[in-house]
């Protein structure tokens, strides 16, 4: 990365931290995933950590991962997300997931692995090199929550830019439920590429498989979002959400 990119990225991160703090959300950034797991025990709305971020299941430390945790003014945990490096072993992401998709089991579901499967899409067959996995993204909704369009946008971008500054990955990828992606969540988070039909989880007690789509960004894509002021985006999205809520209530 160039010196200018590092400076731009640092200013971007600082702007988001100050913005959400002004809105009553205090952020913590760390790499001790045992501490993250302990913090979540006091948040009944959150499931446990998914295996890829659970230190008892996957090896993860400061060199390979970080998390972001947000607290309200009362100290309640209201936001989480995490990022980690994934060693593809010289394969494409599709080739890696063909063999290792079970490592990305979502938390809180009883999965039947014998009936679950992965299907690679064109982008996943191209993604290779230094790759990061983005997951655990959650915002508390309802009274006292922060599940607004603006918060989703700036907080996800914060993790993407932090990953860029820390590792300069060739790609970042994650998984998303189809309904969320179709409602625009991928775009709000900053992801420029969405691939349907990736992971199909057979869940006990559920007839249809639990489907997730792949979302991904290249390093050039993340550099591009640095050019878009996060504060402008936040206030524009929040204003639009408030307008829609007012129309709905009228």
Short mmCIF file of the C-alpha atoms (twelve columns), coordinates in Angstrom:
data_MODEL
# 
_entry.id   MODEL 
# 
loop_
_atom_site.group_PDB 
_atom_site.id 
_atom_site.type_symbol 
_atom_site.label_atom_id 
_atom_site.label_alt_id 
_atom_site.label_comp_id 
_atom_site.label_asym_id 
_atom_site.label_seq_id 
_atom_site.Cartn_x 
_atom_site.Cartn_y 
_atom_site.Cartn_z 
_atom_site.pdbx_PDB_model_num 
ATOM 1   C CA . UNK A 1   0.000   0.000   0.000   1 
ATOM 2   C CA . UNK A 2   1.124   3.535   -0.662  1 
ATOM 3   C CA . UNK A 3   1.601   6.100   2.101   1 
ATOM 4   C CA . UNK A 4   -1.373  8.046   0.748   1 
ATOM 5   C CA . UNK A 5   -3.609  4.959   0.957   1 
ATOM 6   C CA . UNK A 6   -2.552  4.346   4.544   1 
ATOM 7   C CA . UNK A 7   -3.333  7.955   5.458   1 
ATOM 8   C CA . UNK A 8   -6.682  7.845   3.654   1 
ATOM 9   C CA . UNK A 9   -7.568  4.580   5.352   1 
ATOM 10  C CA . UNK A 10  -6.616  5.881   8.787   1 
ATOM 11  C CA . UNK A 11  -8.728  9.019   8.296   1 
ATOM 12  C CA . UNK A 12  -11.628 6.858   7.100   1 
ATOM 13  C CA . UNK A 13  -11.453 4.676   10.235  1 
ATOM 14  C CA . UNK A 14  -11.191 7.700   12.548  1 
ATOM 15  C CA . UNK A 15  -14.162 9.399   10.870  1 
ATOM 16  C CA . UNK A 16  -16.370 6.335   11.435  1 
ATOM 17  C CA . UNK A 17  -15.300 5.922   15.066  1 
ATOM 18  C CA . UNK A 18  -16.076 9.566   15.817  1 
ATOM 19  C CA . UNK A 19  -19.358 9.452   13.887  1 
ATOM 20  C CA . UNK A 20  -20.807 6.434   15.724  1 
ATOM 21  C CA . UNK A 21  -19.542 7.720   19.076  1 
ATOM 22  C CA . UNK A 22  -21.521 10.914  18.493  1 
ATOM 23  C CA . UNK A 23  -24.558 8.647   17.937  1 
ATOM 24  C CA . UNK A 24  -24.051 6.889   21.284  1 
ATOM 25  C CA . UNK A 25  -22.137 3.823   20.094  1 
ATOM 26  C CA . UNK A 26  -18.682 3.136   21.547  1 
ATOM 27  C CA . UNK A 27  -16.454 0.726   19.624  1 
ATOM 28  C CA . UNK A 28  -13.833 -1.712  20.881  1 
ATOM 29  C CA . UNK A 29  -11.402 -3.428  18.514  1 
ATOM 30  C CA . UNK A 30  -9.439  -6.471  19.637  1 
ATOM 31  C CA . UNK A 31  -7.960  -9.816  18.685  1 
ATOM 32  C CA . UNK A 32  -8.585  -11.922 21.820  1 
ATOM 33  C CA . UNK A 33  -11.534 -14.019 20.663  1 
ATOM 34  C CA . UNK A 34  -11.939 -15.590 24.071  1 
ATOM 35  C CA . UNK A 35  -12.671 -12.098 25.400  1 
ATOM 36  C CA . UNK A 36  -15.203 -11.551 22.599  1 
ATOM 37  C CA . UNK A 37  -16.963 -14.799 23.456  1 
ATOM 38  C CA . UNK A 38  -17.134 -13.802 27.113  1 
ATOM 39  C CA . UNK A 39  -18.551 -10.372 26.243  1 
ATOM 40  C CA . UNK A 40  -21.354 -12.010 24.257  1 
ATOM 41  C CA . UNK A 41  -22.530 -14.117 27.202  1 
ATOM 42  C CA . UNK A 42  -24.339 -11.025 28.511  1 
ATOM 43  C CA . UNK A 43  -26.165 -10.500 25.197  1 
ATOM 44  C CA . UNK A 44  -29.116 -12.939 24.978  1 
ATOM 45  C CA . UNK A 45  -29.958 -11.924 21.406  1 
ATOM 46  C CA . UNK A 46  -26.636 -13.195 20.097  1 
ATOM 47  C CA . UNK A 47  -25.840 -16.823 19.304  1 
ATOM 48  C CA . UNK A 48  -22.414 -18.131 20.224  1 
ATOM 49  C CA . UNK A 49  -19.469 -17.509 17.928  1 
ATOM 50  C CA . UNK A 50  -19.458 -19.420 14.658  1 
ATOM 51  C CA . UNK A 51  -16.701 -22.082 14.457  1 
ATOM 52  C CA . UNK A 52  -14.422 -19.973 12.226  1 
ATOM 53  C CA . UNK A 53  -14.166 -17.374 15.008  1 
ATOM 54  C CA . UNK A 54  -14.385 -19.669 18.037  1 
ATOM 55  C CA . UNK A 55  -10.889 -19.963 19.568  1 
ATOM 56  C CA . UNK A 56  -11.751 -23.439 20.901  1 
ATOM 57  C CA . UNK A 57  -12.412 -24.660 17.355  1 
ATOM 58  C CA . UNK A 58  -10.178 -22.567 15.083  1 
ATOM 59  C CA . UNK A 59  -6.696  -21.216 15.674  1 
ATOM 60  C CA . UNK A 60  -6.984  -17.441 15.565  1 
ATOM 61  C CA . UNK A 61  -4.816  -14.726 17.093  1 
ATOM 62  C CA . UNK A 62  -3.681  -11.138 16.545  1 
ATOM 63  C CA . UNK A 63  -1.808  -12.080 13.389  1 
ATOM 64  C CA . UNK A 64  -4.798  -13.774 11.793  1 
ATOM 65  C CA . UNK A 65  -7.923  -12.017 13.051  1 
ATOM 66  C CA . UNK A 66  -9.627  -9.092  14.745  1 
ATOM 67  C CA . UNK A 67  -13.098 -8.258  16.021  1 
ATOM 68  C CA . UNK A 68  -15.146 -5.103  16.458  1 
ATOM 69  C CA . UNK A 69  -17.613 -4.797  19.318  1 
ATOM 70  C CA . UNK A 70  -19.996 -1.914  19.932  1 
ATOM 71  C CA . UNK A 71  -21.588 -0.892  23.235  1 
ATOM 72  C CA . UNK A 72  -24.434 1.473   23.956  1 
ATOM 73  C CA . UNK A 73  -24.197 4.249   26.546  1 
ATOM 74  C CA . UNK A 74  -25.427 1.751   29.158  1 
ATOM 75  C CA . UNK A 75  -22.633 -0.687  28.299  1 
ATOM 76  C CA . UNK A 76  -24.858 -3.193  26.518  1 
ATOM 77  C CA . UNK A 77  -23.287 -5.069  23.612  1 
ATOM 78  C CA . UNK A 78  -25.228 -3.914  20.533  1 
ATOM 79  C CA . UNK A 79  -22.839 -4.683  17.662  1 
ATOM 80  C CA . UNK A 80  -20.314 -7.305  16.590  1 
ATOM 81  C CA . UNK A 81  -18.336 -8.262  13.521  1 
ATOM 82  C CA . UNK A 82  -15.071 -10.060 12.896  1 
ATOM 83  C CA . UNK A 83  -12.469 -10.588 10.215  1 
ATOM 84  C CA . UNK A 84  -9.865  -13.311 9.794   1 
ATOM 85  C CA . UNK A 85  -7.276  -14.471 7.297   1 
ATOM 86  C CA . UNK A 86  -7.973  -17.719 5.467   1 
ATOM 87  C CA . UNK A 87  -5.125  -19.811 4.090   1 
ATOM 88  C CA . UNK A 88  -6.396  -21.138 0.766   1 
ATOM 89  C CA . UNK A 89  -3.316  -23.304 0.365   1 
ATOM 90  C CA . UNK A 90  -2.732  -22.116 -3.182  1 
ATOM 91  C CA . UNK A 91  -6.286  -22.956 -4.275  1 
ATOM 92  C CA . UNK A 92  -9.101  -20.717 -5.429  1 
ATOM 93  C CA . UNK A 93  -11.826 -19.922 -2.912  1 
ATOM 94  C CA . UNK A 94  -14.143 -22.336 -4.730  1 
ATOM 95  C CA . UNK A 95  -11.593 -25.129 -4.546  1 
ATOM 96  C CA . UNK A 96  -10.989 -24.432 -0.873  1 
ATOM 97  C CA . UNK A 97  -14.684 -24.405 0.023   1 
ATOM 98  C CA . UNK A 98  -15.320 -27.598 -1.930  1 
ATOM 99  C CA . UNK A 99  -13.233 -29.291 0.755   1 
ATOM 100 C CA . UNK A 100 -13.648 -26.984 3.767   1 
ATOM 101 C CA . UNK A 101 -17.158 -25.471 3.632   1 
ATOM 102 C CA . UNK A 102 -18.015 -27.186 6.942   1 
ATOM 103 C CA . UNK A 103 -15.614 -24.766 8.654   1 
ATOM 104 C CA . UNK A 104 -18.086 -21.963 7.917   1 
ATOM 105 C CA . UNK A 105 -21.103 -23.415 9.716   1 
ATOM 106 C CA . UNK A 106 -23.413 -20.647 10.982  1 
ATOM 107 C CA . UNK A 107 -23.893 -20.437 14.738  1 
ATOM 108 C CA . UNK A 108 -27.145 -21.529 16.351  1 
ATOM 109 C CA . UNK A 109 -28.241 -24.262 13.917  1 
ATOM 110 C CA . UNK A 110 -28.227 -28.064 14.167  1 
ATOM 111 C CA . UNK A 111 -26.562 -28.887 10.845  1 
ATOM 112 C CA . UNK A 112 -26.746 -32.238 9.065   1 
ATOM 113 C CA . UNK A 113 -23.431 -32.169 7.203   1 
ATOM 114 C CA . UNK A 114 -24.216 -35.283 5.169   1 
ATOM 115 C CA . UNK A 115 -27.007 -33.374 3.371   1 
ATOM 116 C CA . UNK A 116 -25.265 -29.981 3.200   1 
ATOM 117 C CA . UNK A 117 -23.152 -28.862 0.270   1 
ATOM 118 C CA . UNK A 118 -21.288 -26.017 -1.413  1 
ATOM 119 C CA . UNK A 119 -21.599 -24.890 -5.035  1 
ATOM 120 C CA . UNK A 120 -18.969 -22.526 -6.374  1 
ATOM 121 C CA . UNK A 121 -19.938 -19.549 -8.539  1 
ATOM 122 C CA . UNK A 122 -17.759 -17.825 -11.191 1 
ATOM 123 C CA . UNK A 123 -16.258 -15.214 -8.876  1 
ATOM 124 C CA . UNK A 124 -15.327 -17.808 -6.261  1 
ATOM 125 C CA . UNK A 125 -13.441 -19.773 -8.913  1 
ATOM 126 C CA . UNK A 126 -11.372 -16.625 -9.594  1 
ATOM 127 C CA . UNK A 127 -10.662 -15.529 -5.999  1 
ATOM 128 C CA . UNK A 128 -7.173  -16.553 -4.867  1 
ATOM 129 C CA . UNK A 129 -4.119  -15.218 -3.061  1 
ATOM 130 C CA . UNK A 130 -4.351  -13.477 0.307   1 
ATOM 131 C CA . UNK A 131 -7.975  -13.744 1.407   1 
ATOM 132 C CA . UNK A 132 -10.005 -12.589 4.450   1 
ATOM 133 C CA . UNK A 133 -13.314 -13.885 5.755   1 
ATOM 134 C CA . UNK A 134 -15.801 -11.334 7.141   1 
ATOM 135 C CA . UNK A 135 -18.453 -12.608 9.547   1 
ATOM 136 C CA . UNK A 136 -20.288 -12.232 12.876  1 
ATOM 137 C CA . UNK A 137 -21.915 -9.008  11.628  1 
ATOM 138 C CA . UNK A 138 -24.810 -8.149  13.933  1 
ATOM 139 C CA . UNK A 139 -26.598 -4.996  15.118  1 
ATOM 140 C CA . UNK A 140 -29.198 -4.934  17.868  1 
ATOM 141 C CA . UNK A 141 -32.614 -3.838  16.648  1 
ATOM 142 C CA . UNK A 142 -35.666 -2.483  18.403  1 
ATOM 143 C CA . UNK A 143 -35.668 0.005   21.306  1 
ATOM 144 C CA . UNK A 144 -32.134 0.923   22.290  1 
ATOM 145 C CA . UNK A 145 -30.732 -0.695  19.166  1 
ATOM 146 C CA . UNK A 146 -28.705 0.633   16.259  1 
ATOM 147 C CA . UNK A 147 -30.060 -1.400  13.347  1 
ATOM 148 C CA . UNK A 148 -30.319 1.490   10.949  1 
ATOM 149 C CA . UNK A 149 -29.231 1.652   7.324   1 
ATOM 150 C CA . UNK A 150 -26.516 4.193   8.118   1 
ATOM 151 C CA . UNK A 151 -24.947 2.170   10.928  1 
ATOM 152 C CA . UNK A 152 -24.890 -0.985  8.806   1 
ATOM 153 C CA . UNK A 153 -23.102 0.876   6.037   1 
ATOM 154 C CA . UNK A 154 -20.363 2.573   8.018   1 
ATOM 155 C CA . UNK A 155 -19.642 -0.283  10.448  1 
ATOM 156 C CA . UNK A 156 -19.197 -2.877  7.709   1 
ATOM 157 C CA . UNK A 157 -16.951 -0.480  5.807   1 
ATOM 158 C CA . UNK A 158 -14.929 0.039   8.984   1 
ATOM 159 C CA . UNK A 159 -14.042 -3.673  9.065   1 
ATOM 160 C CA . UNK A 160 -13.229 -3.752  5.360   1 
ATOM 161 C CA . UNK A 161 -10.853 -0.802  5.633   1 
ATOM 162 C CA . UNK A 162 -9.289  -2.145  8.843   1 
ATOM 163 C CA . UNK A 163 -8.559  -5.388  6.977   1 
ATOM 164 C CA . UNK A 164 -7.049  -3.403  4.110   1 
ATOM 165 C CA . UNK A 165 -4.746  -1.512  6.493   1 
ATOM 166 C CA . UNK A 166 -3.769  -4.611  8.478   1 
ATOM 167 C CA . UNK A 167 -3.223  -7.194  5.734   1 
ATOM 168 C CA . UNK A 168 -3.805  -5.595  2.294   1 
ATOM 169 C CA . UNK A 169 -5.704  -8.736  1.207   1 
ATOM 170 C CA . UNK A 170 -6.353  -9.534  -2.422  1 
ATOM 171 C CA . UNK A 171 -9.985  -10.339 -1.562  1 
ATOM 172 C CA . UNK A 172 -12.484 -10.262 1.302   1 
ATOM 173 C CA . UNK A 173 -15.519 -12.550 1.285   1 
ATOM 174 C CA . UNK A 174 -18.497 -13.391 3.464   1 
ATOM 175 C CA . UNK A 175 -21.876 -15.122 3.378   1 
ATOM 176 C CA . UNK A 176 -25.354 -13.620 3.447   1 
ATOM 177 C CA . UNK A 177 -28.925 -14.931 3.513   1 
ATOM 178 C CA . UNK A 178 -30.743 -14.411 0.178   1 
ATOM 179 C CA . UNK A 179 -33.579 -12.261 1.546   1 
ATOM 180 C CA . UNK A 180 -31.105 -9.904  3.202   1 
ATOM 181 C CA . UNK A 181 -29.042 -9.628  0.027   1 
ATOM 182 C CA . UNK A 182 -32.127 -8.986  -2.111  1 
ATOM 183 C CA . UNK A 183 -33.255 -6.227  0.250   1 
ATOM 184 C CA . UNK A 184 -29.996 -4.394  -0.365  1 
ATOM 185 C CA . UNK A 185 -27.915 -5.419  2.652   1 
ATOM 186 C CA . UNK A 186 -24.910 -6.371  0.513   1 
ATOM 187 C CA . UNK A 187 -24.884 -2.942  -1.120  1 
ATOM 188 C CA . UNK A 188 -25.323 -1.149  2.201   1 
ATOM 189 C CA . UNK A 189 -22.353 -3.022  3.630   1 
ATOM 190 C CA . UNK A 190 -20.271 -1.924  0.646   1 
ATOM 191 C CA . UNK A 191 -20.004 -5.276  -1.127  1 
ATOM 192 C CA . UNK A 192 -19.862 -4.841  -4.889  1 
ATOM 193 C CA . UNK A 193 -20.171 -8.527  -5.816  1 
ATOM 194 C CA . UNK A 194 -22.932 -10.953 -4.822  1 
ATOM 195 C CA . UNK A 195 -23.117 -14.576 -5.957  1 
ATOM 196 C CA . UNK A 196 -26.335 -16.548 -5.363  1 
ATOM 197 C CA . UNK A 197 -26.506 -20.198 -4.436  1 
ATOM 198 C CA . UNK A 198 -23.261 -20.899 -2.592  1 
ATOM 199 C CA . UNK A 199 -23.802 -22.778 0.674   1 
ATOM 200 C CA . UNK A 200 -26.780 -25.036 1.378   1 
ATOM 201 C CA . UNK A 201 -27.114 -26.133 5.000   1 
ATOM 202 C CA . UNK A 202 -29.467 -28.987 5.893   1 
ATOM 203 C CA . UNK A 203 -30.941 -27.969 9.248   1 
ATOM 204 C CA . UNK A 204 -32.700 -30.361 11.593  1 
ATOM 205 C CA . UNK A 205 -36.447 -29.695 11.668  1 
ATOM 206 C CA . UNK A 206 -36.365 -27.614 8.492   1 
ATOM 207 C CA . UNK A 207 -37.595 -28.983 5.146   1 
ATOM 208 C CA . UNK A 208 -35.791 -26.572 2.854   1 
ATOM 209 C CA . UNK A 209 -32.031 -26.072 3.150   1 
ATOM 210 C CA . UNK A 210 -30.729 -22.878 4.712   1 
ATOM 211 C CA . UNK A 211 -29.144 -21.099 1.756   1 
ATOM 212 C CA . UNK A 212 -26.439 -18.448 1.907   1 
ATOM 213 C CA . UNK A 213 -24.921 -16.380 -0.875  1 
ATOM 214 C CA . UNK A 214 -21.300 -15.319 -1.253  1 
ATOM 215 C CA . UNK A 215 -20.442 -11.614 -1.149  1 
ATOM 216 C CA . UNK A 216 -16.944 -10.449 -1.962  1 
ATOM 217 C CA . UNK A 217 -14.671 -7.482  -2.566  1 
ATOM 218 C CA . UNK A 218 -11.300 -7.153  -4.252  1 
ATOM 219 C CA . UNK A 219 -8.553  -4.973  -2.841  1 
ATOM 220 C CA . UNK A 220 -9.265  -2.449  -5.602  1 
ATOM 221 C CA . UNK A 221 -12.950 -2.403  -4.583  1 
ATOM 222 C CA . UNK A 222 -12.059 -1.571  -0.982  1 
ATOM 223 C CA . UNK A 223 -9.699  1.151   -2.127  1 
ATOM 224 C CA . UNK A 224 -12.577 2.577   -4.139  1 
ATOM 225 C CA . UNK A 225 -14.887 2.918   -1.126  1 
ATOM 226 C CA . UNK A 226 -12.193 4.998   0.592   1 
ATOM 227 C CA . UNK A 227 -13.101 7.742   -1.874  1 
ATOM 228 C CA . UNK A 228 -16.690 7.965   -0.589  1 
ATOM 229 C CA . UNK A 229 -16.971 9.977   2.669   1 
ATOM 230 C CA . UNK A 230 -18.563 7.648   5.268   1 
ATOM 231 C CA . UNK A 231 -20.268 10.492  7.132   1 
ATOM 232 C CA . UNK A 232 -22.124 11.664  4.013   1 
ATOM 233 C CA . UNK A 233 -23.340 8.131   3.334   1 
ATOM 234 C CA . UNK A 234 -24.433 7.625   6.944   1 
ATOM 235 C CA . UNK A 235 -26.589 10.737  7.121   1 
ATOM 236 C CA . UNK A 236 -28.084 10.181  3.666   1 
ATOM 237 C CA . UNK A 237 -29.140 6.621   4.528   1 
ATOM 238 C CA . UNK A 238 -30.456 7.570   7.965   1 
ATOM 239 C CA . UNK A 239 -32.489 10.439  6.487   1 
ATOM 240 C CA . UNK A 240 -34.026 8.142   3.890   1 
ATOM 241 C CA . UNK A 241 -34.883 5.559   6.524   1 
ATOM 242 C CA . UNK A 242 -36.524 8.216   8.705   1 
ATOM 243 C CA . UNK A 243 -38.528 9.451   5.713   1 
ATOM 244 C CA . UNK A 244 -39.808 5.956   4.950   1 
ATOM 245 C CA . UNK A 245 -40.741 5.352   8.569   1 
ATOM 246 C CA . UNK A 246 -42.675 8.641   8.635   1 
ATOM 247 C CA . UNK A 247 -44.570 7.712   5.446   1 
ATOM 248 C CA . UNK A 248 -45.383 4.291   6.857   1 
ATOM 249 C CA . UNK A 249 -46.657 5.777   10.136  1 
ATOM 250 C CA . UNK A 250 -48.821 8.410   8.390   1 
# 
